[in-house]
């Protein structure tokens, strides 16, 4: 069923126009990469703060709250441009294991963020100024760094490998 949808989408005039455009497709791809830089960069800084590597003298809440709007905007840009990139080449995406690895780790990264924000983050006021963040916060930071690195790496593999 998913494959049939991808085949149908691949043959639409919208998909064809995106895929064959010498201007629009590269602009979308470039915007996608810039969005990744903003989103992943701010996520990395947040994770490094949770690990006590970066800005460890600043309250975690201050750092995370300052970065969160940029993370959200960057992610929205990545999500929108990612949908457009998928729409341009849905059959290629469906048949490429790098794409599926990227999507798997994207979901896992999202689950990690959801778990963090519904557990450890809610108790941040209790540990905000501690010299060492709680194990749960550090674990979320490490897992986030690993998962987002894999999302980006698998995304690059997908872009340059057709298998």
DSSP file (Angstrom, degrees, kcal/mol; ACC not computed):
  #  RESIDUE AA STRUCTURE BP1 BP2  ACC     N-H-->O    O-->H-N    N-H-->O    O-->H-N    TCO  KAPPA ALPHA  PHI   PSI    X-CA   Y-CA   Z-CA
    1    1 A X     >        0   0    0      0, 0.0     4,-1.8     0, 0.0     5,-0.1   0.000 360.0 360.0 360.0 -42.9    0.0    0.0    0.0
    2    2 A X  H  >  +     0   0    0      2,-0.2     4,-2.5     1,-0.2     5,-0.2   0.919 360.0  51.3 -66.2 -42.8    2.8    2.4    0.8
    3    3 A X  H  > S+     0   0    0      1,-0.2     4,-2.6     2,-0.2    -1,-0.2   0.904 108.0  51.8 -61.9 -40.8    4.7    1.5   -2.3
    4    4 A X  H  > S+     0   0    0      2,-0.2     4,-2.6     1,-0.2    -1,-0.2   0.895 109.4  50.2 -63.0 -39.7    1.6    2.1   -4.4
    5    5 A X  H  X S+     0   0    0     -4,-1.8     4,-3.0     2,-0.2     5,-0.2   0.925 110.6  49.6 -62.7 -44.0    1.2    5.5   -2.9
    6    6 A X  H  X S+     0   0    0     -4,-2.5     4,-2.5     2,-0.2    85,-0.4   0.905 111.1  49.2 -62.1 -41.5    4.8    6.3   -3.6
    7    7 A X  H  X S+     0   0    0     -4,-2.6     4,-1.2     2,-0.2    -1,-0.2   0.929 112.8  47.5 -62.4 -45.6    4.4    5.2   -7.2
    8    8 A X  H >< S+     0   0    0     -4,-2.6     3,-0.7     1,-0.2     4,-0.4   0.944 113.8  46.8 -60.4 -48.5    1.3    7.3   -7.6
    9    9 A X  H >< S+     0   0    0     -4,-3.0     3,-1.5     1,-0.2     6,-0.4   0.893 106.5  59.0 -61.3 -40.6    3.0   10.4   -6.1
   10   10 A X  H 3< S+     0   0    0     -4,-2.5    -1,-0.2     1,-0.3    -2,-0.2   0.816 106.9  48.3 -56.8 -32.6    6.1    9.8   -8.2
   11   11 A X  T << S+     0   0    0     -4,-1.2    -1,-0.3    -3,-0.7    -2,-0.2   0.442  86.7 108.7 -92.5  -1.0    3.9   10.2  -11.4
   12   12 A X  S <> S-     0   0    0     -3,-1.5     4,-2.3    -4,-0.4     5,-0.2  -0.423  78.3-121.1 -73.9 152.4    2.0   13.3  -10.3
   13   13 A X  H  > S+     0   0    0      1,-0.2     4,-2.8     2,-0.2     5,-0.2   0.857 113.3  57.1 -59.2 -34.7    2.8   16.6  -12.1
   14   14 A X  H  > S+     0   0    0      2,-0.2     4,-2.3     1,-0.2    -1,-0.2   0.943 108.9  44.1 -62.0 -48.7    3.8   18.1   -8.8
   15   15 A X  H  > S+     0   0    0     -6,-0.4     4,-2.6     1,-0.2     5,-0.2   0.915 114.9  48.9 -62.7 -44.7    6.4   15.4   -8.1
   16   16 A X  H  X S+     0   0    0     -4,-2.3     4,-2.4     1,-0.2    -2,-0.2   0.921 110.5  50.5 -62.5 -44.6    7.8   15.6  -11.6
   17   17 A X  H  X S+     0   0    0     -4,-2.8     4,-0.9     2,-0.2     8,-0.2   0.916 113.1  45.9 -61.4 -43.8    8.0   19.4  -11.5
   18   18 A X  H >< S+     0   0    0     -4,-2.3     3,-0.7    -5,-0.2     7,-0.4   0.956 114.9  46.8 -61.8 -50.3   10.0   19.3   -8.3
   19   19 A X  H 3< S+     0   0    0     -4,-2.6    -2,-0.2     1,-0.2    -1,-0.2   0.848 117.6  41.5 -62.2 -37.8   12.3   16.5   -9.4
   20   20 A X  H 3< S+     0   0    0     -4,-2.4     2,-0.3    -5,-0.2    -1,-0.2   0.509  86.1 113.1 -94.0  -4.5   13.1   18.1  -12.8
   21   21 A X    <<  -     0   0    0     -4,-0.9     4,-0.4    -3,-0.7     5,-0.3  -0.508  51.2-159.6 -72.3 130.6   13.4   21.7  -11.6
   22   22 A X  S    S+     0   0    0     -2,-0.3    -1,-0.2     3,-0.1    -4,-0.0   0.589  92.3  26.9 -82.6 -10.6   16.9   23.1  -12.0
   23   23 A X  S  > S+     0   0    0      3,-0.1     4,-1.8     2,-0.1     5,-0.2   0.757 118.4  49.2-114.8 -49.9   16.2   25.8   -9.5
   24   24 A X  H  > S+     0   0    0      2,-0.2     4,-2.7     1,-0.2     5,-0.2   0.936 109.2  50.1 -65.0 -49.9   13.4   24.7   -7.1
   25   25 A X  H  > S+     0   0    0     -7,-0.4     4,-2.7    -4,-0.4     5,-0.2   0.935 112.8  45.8 -59.0 -49.0   14.8   21.3   -6.1
   26   26 A X  H  > S+     0   0    0     -5,-0.3     4,-2.6     1,-0.2    -1,-0.2   0.868 112.7  52.1 -62.9 -33.0   18.3   22.6   -5.2
   27   27 A X  H  X S+     0   0    0     -4,-1.8     4,-2.4     2,-0.2    -1,-0.2   0.909 111.3  46.5 -66.9 -41.2   16.7   25.5   -3.3
   28   28 A X  H  X S+     0   0    0     -4,-2.7     4,-2.4     2,-0.2    -2,-0.2   0.933 113.8  48.4 -64.6 -44.9   14.6   23.1   -1.3
   29   29 A X  H  X S+     0   0    0     -4,-2.7     4,-2.1    -5,-0.2    -2,-0.2   0.908 112.3  48.5 -62.9 -42.2   17.6   20.9   -0.6
   30   30 A X  H  X S+     0   0    0     -4,-2.6     4,-2.2     2,-0.2    -1,-0.2   0.897 111.7  49.1 -64.4 -40.8   19.7   23.8    0.4
   31   31 A X  H  X S+     0   0    0     -4,-2.4     4,-2.6     2,-0.2    -2,-0.2   0.879 108.6  54.5 -65.4 -37.9   17.0   25.1    2.8
   32   32 A X  H  X S+     0   0    0     -4,-2.4     4,-2.2     2,-0.2    -2,-0.2   0.926 109.2  47.4 -59.5 -46.0   16.7   21.6    4.2
   33   33 A X  H  X S+     0   0    0     -4,-2.1     4,-2.1     2,-0.2    -2,-0.2   0.888 111.5  49.8 -65.5 -39.6   20.4   21.6    5.0
   34   34 A X  H  X S+     0   0    0     -4,-2.2     4,-2.1     2,-0.2    -1,-0.2   0.905 110.2  51.2 -65.2 -40.2   20.3   25.0    6.6
   35   35 A X  H  X S+     0   0    0     -4,-2.6     4,-3.1     1,-0.2     5,-0.3   0.883 108.0  52.5 -62.6 -38.9   17.3   23.9    8.7
   36   36 A X  H  X>S+     0   0    0     -4,-2.2     4,-2.7     1,-0.2     5,-0.6   0.914 107.1  53.2 -61.6 -42.5   19.3   20.9    9.8
   37   37 A X  H  X5S+     0   0    0     -4,-2.1     4,-1.4     3,-0.2    -2,-0.2   0.921 114.4  40.8 -59.1 -44.5   22.2   23.2   10.8
   38   38 A X  H  X5S+     0   0    0     -4,-2.1     4,-2.2     3,-0.2     5,-0.2   0.960 122.1  39.9 -68.1 -51.8   19.9   25.3   13.0
   39   39 A X  H  X5S+     0   0    0     -4,-3.1     4,-2.2     2,-0.2     5,-0.2   0.966 121.9  39.0 -65.7 -54.9   17.9   22.4   14.4
   40   40 A X  H  X5S+     0   0    0     -4,-2.7     4,-2.7    -5,-0.3    -1,-0.2   0.856 115.0  55.4 -66.9 -34.0   20.7   19.9   15.0
   41   41 A X  H  X<S+     0   0    0     -4,-1.4     4,-2.2    -5,-0.6    -1,-0.2   0.931 111.2  42.3 -64.1 -45.2   23.1   22.6   16.1
   42   42 A X  H  X S+     0   0    0     -4,-2.2     4,-2.2     2,-0.2    -2,-0.2   0.853 114.0  52.4 -72.2 -32.9   20.7   23.9   18.8
   43   43 A X  H  X S+     0   0    0     -4,-2.2     4,-2.8    -5,-0.2    -2,-0.2   0.928 109.4  50.3 -64.3 -43.7   19.9   20.3   19.8
   44   44 A X  H  X S+     0   0    0     -4,-2.7     4,-2.8     1,-0.2    -2,-0.2   0.918 110.1  49.2 -61.6 -43.7   23.6   19.5   20.1
   45   45 A X  H  X S+     0   0    0     -4,-2.2     4,-1.8     2,-0.2    -1,-0.2   0.907 111.9  49.4 -62.6 -40.4   24.2   22.6   22.3
   46   46 A X  H  X S+     0   0    0     -4,-2.2     4,-2.2     2,-0.2    -2,-0.2   0.928 112.4  47.7 -61.8 -45.1   21.3   21.6   24.5
   47   47 A X  H  X S+     0   0    0     -4,-2.8     4,-1.9     1,-0.2    -2,-0.2   0.897 109.3  52.7 -64.0 -40.8   22.6   18.1   24.8
   48   48 A X  H  <>S+     0   0    0     -4,-2.8     5,-2.7     1,-0.2     6,-1.2   0.852 108.7  51.1 -64.6 -33.5   26.1   19.3   25.6
   49   49 A X  H ><5S+     0   0    0     -4,-1.8     3,-1.1     4,-0.2    -2,-0.2   0.916 108.5  51.3 -67.6 -42.0   24.6   21.4   28.4
   50   50 A X  H 3<5S+     0   0    0     -4,-2.2    83,-0.3     1,-0.3    -2,-0.2   0.849 109.9  50.4 -61.5 -33.4   22.8   18.4   29.8
   51   51 A X  T 3<5S-     0   0    0     -4,-1.9    -1,-0.3    -5,-0.2    -2,-0.2   0.549 114.6-119.1 -81.2  -7.7   26.1   16.5   29.7
   52   52 A X  T < 5S+     0   0    0     -3,-1.1    -3,-0.2    -4,-0.4     4,-0.1   0.746  85.5 110.8  76.6  23.4   27.9   19.4   31.6
   53   53 A X  S   <S+     0   0    0     -5,-2.7     2,-0.4     1,-0.2    -4,-0.2   0.760  73.2  40.5 -96.8 -31.4   30.3   20.0   28.7
   54   54 A X  S    S-     0   0    0     -6,-1.2    -2,-0.2     1,-0.2    -1,-0.2  -0.969 126.5  -9.6-127.4 133.9   29.0   23.4   27.5
   55   55 A X  S >  S+     0   0    0     -2,-0.4     3,-1.5     1,-0.1    -1,-0.2   0.852  72.9 163.4  51.8  42.7   27.8   26.4   29.6
   56   56 A X  T 3   +     0   0    0      1,-0.3    -1,-0.1    -4,-0.1     4,-0.1   0.656  68.0  58.1 -69.5 -14.6   27.8   24.3   32.8
   57   57 A X  T 3  S+     0   0    0      2,-0.1     2,-0.3     3,-0.0    -1,-0.3   0.571  92.9  83.2 -89.3  -9.2   27.7   27.4   35.0
   58   58 A X  S <  S-     0   0    0     -3,-1.5     2,-0.1     1,-0.1     5,-0.0  -0.715  96.4 -98.6 -90.8 143.4   24.4   28.5   33.4
   59   59 A X     >  -     0   0    0     -2,-0.3     4,-1.9     1,-0.1     3,-0.4  -0.377  27.6-131.2 -58.6 136.0   21.1   27.1   34.6
   60   60 A X  H  > S+     0   0    0     68,-1.4     4,-3.0     1,-0.2     5,-0.3   0.881 106.9  56.8 -57.3 -39.0   20.1   24.3   32.3
   61   61 A X  H  > S+     0   0    0      1,-0.2     4,-2.5     2,-0.2    -1,-0.2   0.893 105.8  50.2 -62.1 -38.8   16.6   25.8   32.0
   62   62 A X  H  > S+     0   0    0     -3,-0.4     4,-1.7     2,-0.2    -1,-0.2   0.922 114.8  43.3 -65.2 -44.1   18.0   29.1   30.8
   63   63 A X  H  X S+     0   0    0     -4,-1.9     4,-1.8     2,-0.2    -2,-0.2   0.955 118.0  43.4 -66.9 -50.9   20.1   27.4   28.1
   64   64 A X  H  X S+     0   0    0     -4,-3.0     4,-2.2     1,-0.2    -2,-0.2   0.897 114.0  50.5 -65.2 -40.4   17.4   25.0   26.9
   65   65 A X  H  X S+     0   0    0     -4,-2.5     4,-0.6    -5,-0.3    -1,-0.2   0.861 110.7  50.0 -65.6 -34.9   14.6   27.7   27.0
   66   66 A X  H  < S+     0   0    0     -4,-1.7     4,-0.4    -5,-0.2    -1,-0.2   0.852 117.3  39.9 -70.7 -34.1   16.8   30.1   25.0
   67   67 A X  H >X S+     0   0    0     -4,-1.8     4,-2.2     1,-0.2     3,-0.6   0.767  95.7  80.3 -86.3 -27.0   17.6   27.4   22.3
   68   68 A X  H 3X S+     0   0    0     -4,-2.2     4,-2.7     1,-0.2     5,-0.2   0.857  88.5  53.1 -55.3 -43.9   14.2   25.7   22.1
   69   69 A X  H 3X S+     0   0    0     -4,-0.6     4,-2.4     1,-0.2    -1,-0.2   0.905 112.1  46.5 -59.8 -38.1   12.5   28.3   19.8
   70   70 A X  H <> S+     0   0    0     -3,-0.6     4,-2.8    -4,-0.4    -1,-0.2   0.889 111.4  52.2 -68.7 -38.6   15.4   28.0   17.3
   71   71 A X  H  X S+     0   0    0     -4,-2.2     4,-2.7     2,-0.2    -2,-0.2   0.927 111.5  46.5 -61.4 -45.2   15.2   24.2   17.5
   72   72 A X  H  X S+     0   0    0     -4,-2.7     4,-2.5     2,-0.2    -2,-0.2   0.928 114.0  46.4 -65.4 -46.0   11.5   24.2   16.8
   73   73 A X  H  X S+     0   0    0     -4,-2.4     4,-2.2    -5,-0.2    -2,-0.2   0.936 114.4  48.5 -62.2 -45.9   11.8   26.7   13.9
   74   74 A X  H  X S+     0   0    0     -4,-2.8     4,-2.5     1,-0.2    -2,-0.2   0.916 112.2  48.7 -59.6 -43.7   14.7   24.7   12.4
   75   75 A X  H  X S+     0   0    0     -4,-2.7     4,-3.0    -5,-0.2    -1,-0.2   0.893 108.9  52.8 -65.7 -38.7   12.8   21.4   12.8
   76   76 A X  H  X S+     0   0    0     -4,-2.5     4,-2.5     2,-0.2     5,-0.2   0.902 110.7  47.9 -62.1 -40.5    9.7   22.9   11.1
   77   77 A X  H  X S+     0   0    0     -4,-2.2     4,-2.6     2,-0.2     5,-0.3   0.928 113.6  47.3 -63.9 -45.4   11.9   24.0    8.2
   78   78 A X  H  X S+     0   0    0     -4,-2.5     4,-2.4     2,-0.2    -2,-0.2   0.908 113.1  48.8 -62.7 -42.5   13.5   20.5    8.0
   79   79 A X  H  X S+     0   0    0     -4,-3.0     4,-2.2     2,-0.2    -2,-0.2   0.940 114.1  44.6 -63.8 -48.0   10.1   18.8    8.2
   80   80 A X  H  X S+     0   0    0     -4,-2.5     4,-1.8     1,-0.2    -2,-0.2   0.934 118.1  42.5 -64.3 -46.9    8.5   20.9    5.5
   81   81 A X  H  X S+     0   0    0     -4,-2.6     4,-2.7    -5,-0.2    -1,-0.2   0.849 111.4  56.8 -70.2 -32.2   11.5   20.7    3.1
   82   82 A X  H  X S+     0   0    0     -4,-2.4     4,-2.7    -5,-0.3    -1,-0.2   0.900 105.8  50.4 -63.7 -40.4   11.9   17.0    3.9
   83   83 A X  H  X S+     0   0    0     -4,-2.2     4,-2.5     2,-0.2    -1,-0.2   0.907 111.7  48.2 -62.2 -40.9    8.3   16.4    2.8
   84   84 A X  H  X S+     0   0    0     -4,-1.8     4,-1.6     2,-0.2    -2,-0.2   0.912 111.4  49.3 -66.3 -41.5    9.0   18.3   -0.4
   85   85 A X  H  X S+     0   0    0     -4,-2.7     4,-1.2     1,-0.2    -2,-0.2   0.909 112.7  47.9 -64.1 -41.1   12.2   16.3   -1.0
   86   86 A X  H  < S+     0   0    0     -4,-2.7     3,-0.4     1,-0.2     7,-0.2   0.916 108.7  54.7 -62.5 -42.4   10.3   13.1   -0.4
   87   87 A X  H  < S+     0   0    0     -4,-2.5     3,-0.5     1,-0.2    -1,-0.2   0.805 105.5  53.7 -62.1 -29.5    7.5   14.2   -2.8
   88   88 A X  H  < S+     0   0    0     -4,-1.6    -1,-0.2     1,-0.2    -2,-0.2   0.831 127.9  16.4 -73.7 -32.0   10.1   14.8   -5.5
   89   89 A X  S  X S+     0   0    0     -4,-1.2     4,-2.2    -3,-0.4    -1,-0.2  -0.378  71.9 148.0-139.4  58.1   11.5   11.3   -5.3
   90   90 A X  H  > S+     0   0    0     -3,-0.5     4,-2.7     1,-0.2     5,-0.2   0.878  76.4  49.7 -66.3 -37.6    9.1    9.0   -3.4
   91   91 A X  H  > S+     0   0    0    -85,-0.4     4,-1.9     2,-0.2    -1,-0.2   0.911 112.0  48.7 -68.4 -40.8    9.9    5.8   -5.3
   92   92 A X  H  4 S+     0   0    0      2,-0.2     4,-0.3     1,-0.2    -2,-0.2   0.914 113.4  48.5 -61.5 -42.8   13.6    6.3   -4.7
   93   93 A X  H >< S+     0   0    0     -4,-2.2     3,-1.5    -7,-0.2     7,-0.2   0.941 109.5  51.2 -63.0 -48.6   13.0    7.0   -1.0
   94   94 A X  H 3< S+     0   0    0     -4,-2.7    -1,-0.2     1,-0.3    -2,-0.2   0.875 113.2  45.2 -58.2 -40.0   10.8    3.9   -0.6
   95   95 A X  T 3< S+     0   0    0     -4,-1.9     2,-0.6    -5,-0.2    -1,-0.3   0.347  94.5  90.9 -88.8   6.6   13.4    1.6   -2.2
   96   96 A X    X>  -     0   0    0     -3,-1.5     4,-1.4    -4,-0.3     3,-0.6  -0.902  58.9-158.1-111.5 118.8   16.4    3.0   -0.3
   97   97 A X  H 3> S+     0   0    0     -2,-0.6     4,-2.3    66,-0.3     5,-0.2   0.789  93.4  62.6 -66.2 -25.8   17.4    1.4    3.0
   98   98 A X  H 3> S+     0   0    0      2,-0.2     4,-2.5     1,-0.2    -1,-0.2   0.895 101.9  52.3 -63.5 -38.3   19.3    4.5    4.0
   99   99 A X  H <> S+     0   0    0     -3,-0.6     4,-2.6     2,-0.2    -2,-0.2   0.929 109.9  47.5 -60.7 -45.6   16.0    6.4    3.9
  100  100 A X  H  X S+     0   0    0     -4,-1.4     4,-2.3     2,-0.2    -2,-0.2   0.865 111.1  51.0 -67.8 -35.4   14.4    3.9    6.2
  101  101 A X  H  X S+     0   0    0     -4,-2.3     4,-2.4     2,-0.2     5,-0.2   0.924 110.8  49.6 -64.5 -43.3   17.3    4.0    8.6
  102  102 A X  H  X S+     0   0    0     -4,-2.5     4,-2.0     1,-0.2    -2,-0.2   0.939 112.5  46.8 -59.2 -47.8   17.1    7.7    8.7
  103  103 A X  H  X S+     0   0    0     -4,-2.6     4,-2.3     2,-0.2    -1,-0.2   0.883 110.4  53.5 -64.2 -38.5   13.4    7.6    9.3
  104  104 A X  H  X S+     0   0    0     -4,-2.3     4,-2.2     1,-0.2    -1,-0.2   0.942 113.0  41.9 -61.2 -48.0   13.8    5.0   12.1
  105  105 A X  H  X S+     0   0    0     -4,-2.4     4,-2.4     2,-0.2    -1,-0.2   0.775 110.0  58.4 -74.7 -24.1   16.4    7.0   13.9
  106  106 A X  H  X S+     0   0    0     -4,-2.0     4,-2.2    -5,-0.2    -1,-0.2   0.928 109.1  45.0 -65.0 -44.7   14.3   10.2   13.4
  107  107 A X  H  X S+     0   0    0     -4,-2.3     4,-2.5     2,-0.2    -2,-0.2   0.921 113.7  49.8 -63.8 -43.8   11.4    8.5   15.2
  108  108 A X  H  X S+     0   0    0     -4,-2.2     4,-2.4     2,-0.2    -2,-0.2   0.891 110.0  50.6 -63.4 -39.2   13.7    7.2   17.9
  109  109 A X  H  X S+     0   0    0     -4,-2.4     4,-2.2     2,-0.2    -1,-0.2   0.902 110.8  49.6 -64.3 -40.2   15.2   10.7   18.4
  110  110 A X  H  X S+     0   0    0     -4,-2.2     4,-2.5     2,-0.2    -2,-0.2   0.902 110.4  49.7 -64.3 -41.2   11.7   12.1   18.7
  111  111 A X  H  X S+     0   0    0     -4,-2.5     4,-2.8     2,-0.2     5,-0.2   0.893 109.2  52.5 -63.8 -40.0   10.8    9.5   21.2
  112  112 A X  H  X S+     0   0    0     -4,-2.4     4,-2.5     2,-0.2    -2,-0.2   0.925 111.2  46.5 -60.5 -44.7   13.9   10.3   23.2
  113  113 A X  H  X S+     0   0    0     -4,-2.2     4,-2.9     2,-0.2    -2,-0.2   0.910 112.4  50.6 -64.4 -42.1   12.9   14.0   23.2
  114  114 A X  H  X S+     0   0    0     -4,-2.5     4,-1.6     2,-0.2    -2,-0.2   0.928 111.9  46.6 -61.9 -45.9    9.3   13.1   24.2
  115  115 A X  H  X S+     0   0    0     -4,-2.8     4,-0.8     2,-0.2     5,-0.3   0.925 113.9  48.8 -62.5 -44.7   10.5   11.0   27.1
  116  116 A X  H ><>S+     0   0    0     -4,-2.5     5,-2.7     1,-0.2     3,-0.9   0.944 112.8  46.6 -59.7 -48.6   13.0   13.6   28.3
  117  117 A X  H 3<5S+     0   0    0     -4,-2.9    -1,-0.2     1,-0.2    -2,-0.2   0.730 114.8  46.7 -71.4 -21.1   10.4   16.4   28.1
  118  118 A X  H 3<5S+     0   0    0     -4,-1.6    -1,-0.2    -5,-0.2    -2,-0.2   0.490 128.6  17.5 -97.2  -3.1    7.7   14.4   30.0
  119  119 A X  T XX5S+     0   0    0     -3,-0.9     4,-0.7    -4,-0.8     3,-0.6   0.455 129.6  21.5-125.8 -89.9   10.1   13.1   32.7
  120  120 A X  G >45S+     0   0    0     -5,-0.3     3,-1.0     1,-0.2    -3,-0.2   0.855 120.2  56.6 -58.6 -41.6   13.4   14.7   33.6
  121  121 A X  G >4<S+     0   0    0     -5,-2.7     3,-1.7     1,-0.3    -1,-0.2   0.864 100.3  58.9 -61.4 -37.1   12.7   18.1   32.0
  122  122 A X  G <4 S+     0   0    0     -3,-0.6     3,-0.3    -6,-0.4    -1,-0.3   0.739 108.4  45.9 -65.7 -22.2    9.5   18.5   34.2
  123  123 A X  G XX S+     0   0    0     -3,-1.0     3,-1.6    -4,-0.7     4,-0.7   0.162  77.7 115.7-102.8  17.3   11.7   18.2   37.3
  124  124 A X  H X>  +     0   0    0     -3,-1.7     4,-1.8     1,-0.3     3,-1.0   0.830  64.8  65.3 -59.9 -34.9   14.4   20.6   36.0
  125  125 A X  H 34 S+     0   0    0     -3,-0.3    -1,-0.3     1,-0.3     4,-0.3   0.803  99.2  55.7 -58.6 -27.6   13.8   23.2   38.7
  126  126 A X  H <4 S+     0   0    0     -3,-1.6    -1,-0.3     1,-0.2    -2,-0.2   0.781 124.7  20.1 -75.2 -28.0   15.0   20.6   41.3
  127  127 A X  H X< S+     0   0    0     -3,-1.0     3,-1.4    -4,-0.7    -2,-0.2   0.312  87.8 114.1-123.8   6.9   18.4   20.1   39.5
  128  128 A X  T 3< S+     0   0    0     -4,-1.8   -68,-1.4     1,-0.3    -3,-0.1   0.813  88.0  32.1 -52.0 -40.3   18.7   23.2   37.4
  129  129 A X  T 3  S+     0   0    0     -4,-0.3    -1,-0.3   -70,-0.2    -2,-0.1   0.374  88.7 124.6-103.4   3.4   21.7   24.6   39.3
  130  130 A X    <   -     0   0    0     -3,-1.4     3,-0.1     1,-0.1    -3,-0.1  -0.323  66.1-128.7 -64.4 146.5   23.4   21.3   40.3
  131  131 A X  S    S+     0   0    0      1,-0.2     2,-0.5     2,-0.0    -1,-0.1   0.847  99.1  37.3 -63.7 -33.9   27.0   20.9   39.2
  132  132 A X  S    S-     0   0    0     -5,-0.0    -1,-0.2     0, 0.0     3,-0.1  -0.981  86.7-132.2-123.3 126.9   26.1   17.5   37.7
  133  133 A X        -     0   0    0     -2,-0.5     5,-0.1   -83,-0.3    -5,-0.1  -0.346  40.6 -84.9 -71.8 157.5   22.8   16.9   35.9
  134  134 A X     >  -     0   0    0      1,-0.1     4,-2.4   -14,-0.1     3,-0.4  -0.170  37.4-109.2 -62.2 157.8   20.9   13.8   36.8
  135  135 A X  H  > S+     0   0    0      1,-0.2     4,-3.0     2,-0.2     5,-0.2   0.878 118.5  56.1 -54.7 -41.5   21.6   10.5   35.1
  136  136 A X  H  > S+     0   0    0      1,-0.2     4,-2.2     2,-0.2    -1,-0.2   0.881 108.5  46.9 -61.3 -38.8   18.4   10.7   33.1
  137  137 A X  H  > S+     0   0    0     -3,-0.4     4,-2.1     2,-0.2    -1,-0.2   0.910 114.1  47.0 -69.5 -42.4   19.2   14.1   31.7
  138  138 A X  H  X S+     0   0    0     -4,-2.4     4,-2.5     2,-0.2    -2,-0.2   0.904 112.2  50.4 -65.8 -40.3   22.8   13.0   30.7
  139  139 A X  H  X S+     0   0    0     -4,-3.0     4,-2.8    -5,-0.2     5,-0.3   0.923 110.0  50.1 -62.8 -43.8   21.4    9.7   29.2
  140  140 A X  H  X S+     0   0    0     -4,-2.2     4,-2.4    -5,-0.2    -1,-0.2   0.895 111.0  50.6 -60.8 -39.4   18.9   11.7   27.2
  141  141 A X  H  X S+     0   0    0     -4,-2.1     4,-2.4     2,-0.2    -2,-0.2   0.922 112.8  44.1 -64.5 -45.5   21.7   14.0   26.0
  142  142 A X  H  X S+     0   0    0     -4,-2.5     4,-2.5     2,-0.2     5,-0.2   0.942 115.2  48.1 -65.2 -47.4   24.0   11.2   24.9
  143  143 A X  H  X S+     0   0    0     -4,-2.8     4,-3.1     1,-0.2     5,-0.2   0.912 112.0  50.8 -60.1 -42.3   21.1    9.3   23.2
  144  144 A X  H  X S+     0   0    0     -4,-2.4     4,-2.8    -5,-0.3     5,-0.3   0.932 109.7  49.2 -61.6 -46.9   20.1   12.5   21.4
  145  145 A X  H  X S+     0   0    0     -4,-2.4     4,-1.8     1,-0.2    -1,-0.2   0.920 115.2  44.6 -59.5 -43.7   23.6   13.2   20.2
  146  146 A X  H  X S+     0   0    0     -4,-2.5     4,-2.3     2,-0.2    -2,-0.2   0.951 115.7  45.8 -66.0 -49.5   23.9    9.7   18.8
  147  147 A X  H  X S+     0   0    0     -4,-3.1     4,-2.5     1,-0.2    -2,-0.2   0.919 114.7  46.1 -63.7 -44.4   20.5    9.5   17.3
  148  148 A X  H  X S+     0   0    0     -4,-2.8     4,-2.3    -5,-0.2    -1,-0.2   0.864 110.9  53.4 -68.1 -34.5   20.6   12.9   15.6
  149  149 A X  H  X S+     0   0    0     -4,-1.8     4,-2.7    -5,-0.3    -1,-0.2   0.926 111.3  46.8 -62.0 -43.2   24.2   12.2   14.3
  150  150 A X  H  X S+     0   0    0     -4,-2.3     4,-3.2     2,-0.2     5,-0.3   0.894 109.1  54.1 -66.7 -39.8   22.8    8.9   12.8
  151  151 A X  H  X S+     0   0    0     -4,-2.5     4,-2.0     1,-0.2    -1,-0.2   0.945 113.9  42.1 -57.8 -47.4   19.8   10.7   11.3
  152  152 A X  H  X S+     0   0    0     -4,-2.3     4,-2.2     2,-0.2    -2,-0.2   0.927 116.2  47.9 -66.7 -44.9   22.1   13.2    9.5
  153  153 A X  H  X S+     0   0    0     -4,-2.7     4,-2.4     1,-0.2    -2,-0.2   0.933 113.5  46.4 -63.9 -46.0   24.6   10.6    8.5
  154  154 A X  H  X S+     0   0    0     -4,-3.2     4,-2.6     1,-0.2    -1,-0.2   0.869 110.4  55.6 -64.5 -34.8   22.0    8.2    7.1
  155  155 A X  H  X S+     0   0    0     -4,-2.0     4,-2.0    -5,-0.3    -1,-0.2   0.901 108.8  46.3 -62.3 -41.2   20.4   11.2    5.3
  156  156 A X  H  X S+     0   0    0     -4,-2.2     4,-1.6     2,-0.2    -2,-0.2   0.896 111.7  51.5 -68.6 -39.1   23.7   12.0    3.6
  157  157 A X  H  X S+     0   0    0     -4,-2.4     4,-1.6     1,-0.2    -2,-0.2   0.913 109.8  50.6 -61.9 -41.7   24.1    8.3    2.7
  158  158 A X  H  < S+     0   0    0     -4,-2.6     3,-0.2     1,-0.2    -2,-0.2   0.913 108.4  52.1 -60.7 -43.4   20.6    8.4    1.2
  159  159 A X  H  < S+     0   0    0     -4,-2.0    -1,-0.2     1,-0.2    -2,-0.2   0.825 121.3  30.8 -64.8 -31.5   21.4   11.5   -0.8
  160  160 A X  H  < S+     0   0    0     -4,-1.6     2,-0.4    -3,-0.1    -1,-0.2   0.457 113.2  61.9-112.1  -2.0   24.5   10.0   -2.4
  161  161 A X     <  -     0   0    0     -4,-1.6   -63,-0.1    -3,-0.2    -1,-0.1  -0.985  56.0-162.4-126.9 138.2   23.8    6.3   -2.6
  162  162 A X              0   0    0     -2,-0.4    -4,-0.1     1,-0.2    -3,-0.0   0.045 360.0 360.0-106.8  26.1   21.0    4.7   -4.5
  163  163 A X              0   0    0    -67,-0.1   -66,-0.3    -5,-0.0    -1,-0.2   0.431 360.0 360.0-123.7 360.0   20.9    1.3   -2.8
